[in-house]
Amino acid sequence: MASSPSSLVRREKQGISVPMVVAAVVVVLGLGIWLYFDRFAPKPAQDAQLTAEGKAYVGNLRLSDVGMKATDSFAGQTIVEIEGKIGNAGPRAMETVEIYCVFSDPYGQLILRRRLPIVTAKMGGLKPGETKPFRLPFDDIPQSWNNEIPRLVIASIKF
């Protein structure tokens, strides 16, 4: 008994195709990564502003022996380090001190501003009369930098 072409029923595979599985995996992985960075990854601390109390105390802080050196890494990247000391000539102990490092181009225009801690609670803070060294490495300074020591500006003090 011969069947006509219209009576033939083609059987198609039942199930999910490979491209659909790959797309679903990519979507699930993307969602997982987004959730991780949105909820669980450490978020940058809110930039505490220099309070009136901190502004009044800034005159008691002394930055000294500030210098700069550059070294090349094995990967061919240049690492610029700003080193120096911070002293507390005032009567109060500080838990943290953060500074802005402001890099400029040859025309004096701002090209990079980075806020970094130079005194932390982990290193014991900074007591009256005490001086501590600091070291700030940079590996992402734009090529247009004027190769001069950046301006160092006190960003915040926590007593």
C-alpha positions in Angstrom: 0.0 0.0 0.0 1.5 3.2 -1.2 1.1 6.4 0.7 0.7 9.7 -0.9 3.1 12.5 0.1 0.4 14.4 1.8 -0.3 11.5 4.1 3.3 11.1 5.2 3.8 12.5 8.6 7.2 13.7 9.3 8.5 13.0 12.8 10.5 15.8 14.3 12.7 15.4 17.3 10.9 16.4 20.4 13.0 18.4 22.8 15.2 21.4 23.1 17.7 22.3 20.5 21.4 22.9 21.3 21.3 26.7 20.5 18.4 27.1 22.9 20.3 25.3 25.7 23.4 27.5 25.1 21.3 30.6 25.1 19.7 29.6 28.3 23.0 28.9 30.0 24.4 32.3 28.9 21.3 34.1 30.3 21.5 32.2 33.6 25.3 32.9 33.9 24.8 36.5 33.1 22.1 36.9 35.6 24.2 35.2 38.3 27.2 37.5 37.6 25.0 40.5 37.7 23.4 39.5 41.0 26.9 38.8 42.5 28.2 42.2 41.6 25.0 44.0 42.4 24.4 42.4 45.8 27.4 40.6 47.2 30.6 42.3 45.8 32.0 44.9 48.1 30.8 48.3 47.2 33.0 51.4 47.3 32.7 53.3 50.5 30.8 56.6 50.3 33.3 59.4 50.0 33.3 60.9 53.4 33.7 64.7 53.1 36.3 66.6 55.0 34.2 67.9 57.9 34.5 71.3 59.5 36.3 69.6 62.4 38.7 68.0 59.9 39.2 71.2 58.0 40.2 72.9 61.2 42.7 70.1 62.0 44.4 69.9 58.5 46.9 72.5 59.5 48.3 70.0 62.1 49.1 67.4 59.4 52.6 67.5 57.8 53.4 65.7 54.6 57.2 65.3 54.3 59.9 63.5 52.2 57.4 63.1 49.4 59.1 61.6 46.3 58.3 59.6 43.3 59.8 56.7 41.5 58.9 54.6 38.5 59.6 51.0 37.8 58.8 48.7 34.9 57.1 45.4 35.7 57.8 42.1 33.9 54.6 42.7 31.9 56.1 45.9 30.5 53.9 48.1 32.5 55.2 51.2 34.3 54.4 51.4 38.0 54.6 54.9 39.5 55.0 55.1 43.3 54.4 58.2 45.4 56.2 57.8 48.8 56.4 60.0 51.7 55.6 60.5 55.4 52.6 62.0 57.2 53.1 63.6 60.7 50.5 64.6 63.2 51.6 67.8 65.0 48.3 68.3 66.7 46.8 67.1 70.0 44.3 64.5 68.6 44.7 60.9 67.4 43.3 60.0 64.0 41.9 56.7 63.0 42.1 57.3 59.2 43.4 59.9 56.8 42.6 59.9 53.1 44.1 62.0 50.4 43.4 62.9 46.8 46.3 62.4 44.4 45.7 64.8 41.5 47.6 64.2 38.3 47.8 66.9 35.6 48.8 67.1 31.9 51.5 69.6 30.7 48.8 72.3 30.4 47.8 71.9 34.1 44.5 70.1 33.2 43.3 67.4 35.5 43.7 63.9 34.0 43.4 61.6 37.0 42.2 62.1 40.5 42.4 59.2 42.9 41.3 59.1 46.5 43.5 56.8 48.7 44.0 56.1 52.4 47.4 56.9 53.8 46.5 56.2 57.5 44.1 53.4 58.4 42.8 51.9 61.6 44.5 48.6 60.6 47.9 50.3 60.7 47.2 51.8 64.1 46.0 55.2 63.2 48.1 58.3 63.7 48.7 59.5 67.3 49.8 63.0 68.3 53.4 63.6 67.5 53.7 60.5 65.4 55.0 60.2 61.8 54.2 57.3 59.5 55.4 56.4 56.0 53.0 55.9 53.1 53.4 54.4 49.6 50.9 54.9 46.8 51.4 52.8 43.7 49.7 53.7 40.3 49.7 51.7 37.2 47.0 53.5 35.2 48.2 57.1 34.8 47.3 58.4 31.3 50.0 59.0 28.8 49.3 62.7 28.8 50.6 63.0 32.4 53.2 65.8 32.8 55.5 63.4 34.9 55.5 65.7 37.9 54.6 64.7 41.5 50.8 64.9 41.8 49.1 67.4 44.1 48.3 65.7 47.4 45.2 67.1 49.1 43.7 65.9 52.3 40.3 64.4 51.5 39.0 63.2 54.8 40.0 62.7 58.5 38.3 60.3 60.9 39.1 60.9 64.5 
